[in-house]
C-alpha cells in the first residue's frame, strides 16, 4: 500500500525520475515537529529567565559615580569572652597586667561586637597597561576599652589602598601592612588586633607608597621597597603641647625593603621573605643620651616571614624578627621603646627579639582548626618594665551553612615583670555571618 501511494504522488519540480525517498523527505514527521516545538519553547523560557536574572543583577549592582562596579564585603561578628586575669584589653588581650593589691576580682566576662568589619573593592582593567585594584576596610574597634564605651563602638579605618598591577610589577599606595612583618595568624577571636600582638607579631597598618617587581614562572623571585609614615607609638605627655609623634619630629619617613620567593598556585601557594626596616625618632625628651650633635635615635629591624603549604589541607605560617624601637610597628618589645630610668636618670633604647608560628588544618570548607604560639623577649639589660611575653592559642572555626560561621578559641598569655610572671586564660566564642 505504501509503495502504491508513493508511485502516484507527484515528485518535486515535476521530475518523474526523482526517487521516492526524496518525496517522503519533504513531508514533516508530526512527532518530530512536536518535539522541536517543545524544545524551542523551553529554550525561549530559559532565555527569558536568564534575561530577567541579568536585569535583576544589573539593578542590584553598586556602581560609583565613575560607573565603576563596586563590590561590598564584610563580616558581622559577635564575640563572647572570659578572662581569668587582668589584661590590657578584655575582648582582644595582648599582654597581662601586673597584680595589684585590690579587693576586686581579677577575672572578667563580656560580650562585644567591636570586631565586626566591612569594606568595598573595585577593579578596573586597562589602566596604564595594567589593572587598577582598590579596596577599603573599616571595623568597629575604635571605641575606648571600658564599658559603656565598648558597647557603643566607633568606626576605625583598617586598610585603604590602590594597587596598579602588571604581569611582573606593581605600585601600592595607601594604608596597608608594612613589608616588615606583614603576615598575620588566622583567628576569629583576634580581628581588631591580630593574634600574638606584643608576643612576637608586629601588625600596625601604616600609610605608605611602595613598589615591587618579580621574575620567574614556577618559582618567582620578587623585590619590594616602601616609604612609610613615621610612627613611634609614644603618646604625648600632659605637659607636651606638640601633637607631633616622636618619629614625625625626625622629619624623615620610615623605609623598608623585602626580598621574597613565591611558588605554587595563588590560593594555596607558598612564600618566604626577608625584610628590613629603618626609621628615626627625635631624641629630645626621651631621656636617652646621644652623642654630641646627634639629635636622632635609630629604629631598625630585620625579619623573616614564611607561609608554607604542607599538602592541600595543612599550612604553616610564621615570622621572626630582631630590632629596636619597634613599638610604632604594632607592639614591639611588648609595647615599649625605652627602658626604666637607670643611673643618672638616663634611659636606654630597648633591643628586642620575637616571633610567632601557627599551623592551620582545613579538611573541608565546613571547618578548620589551628594552633600556634608567640614570644616577645626584650633585652633585660635595657631595663624594660615587661621583660617577656608568651602566648599560646588554639581554635576551631565552623561554617555550617551559607554565610554563617562560628568559632571558639583558647588563648593563654604569660607576661613577666620584675616581681615574676602573671598569667591570663582567655576564652572567646565568636558567631556571625559573612557577606
Secondary structure, DSSP 8 states (H G I E B T S, - for coil): -HHHHHHHS--GGG-TTS-HHHHHHTS--HHHHHHHHHHHHHHHHHHHHHHHHHHHHHHH-EE-TT--EEEEEEEEEEEEEEESS-BS-SSS--SB------SS-S-EEEEE-TT-EEEEEEEEEEETTEEEEEEEEEESTTS-SSTTGGGS---EEEEEEEEEE-SSEEEEEEEEE-STT------SS--SS-TTBTTTB---EEEEEEEEEEEESSEEEEEEEEEE---------TT----S-TTGGGT--EEEEEEEEEES-TTT-EEEEEEEEEEEEE-TTS-----TT--EEEEEEEEEEEEEEETTTEEEEEEEEEEES-GGGTSHHHH-SB----GGG---B-EEEEEEEEEEEEEETTEEEEEEEEEEEE-GGG--SS-EEEEEEEEEEE--STTEEEEEEEEEEEEEETTEEEEEEEEEEEEEEE-
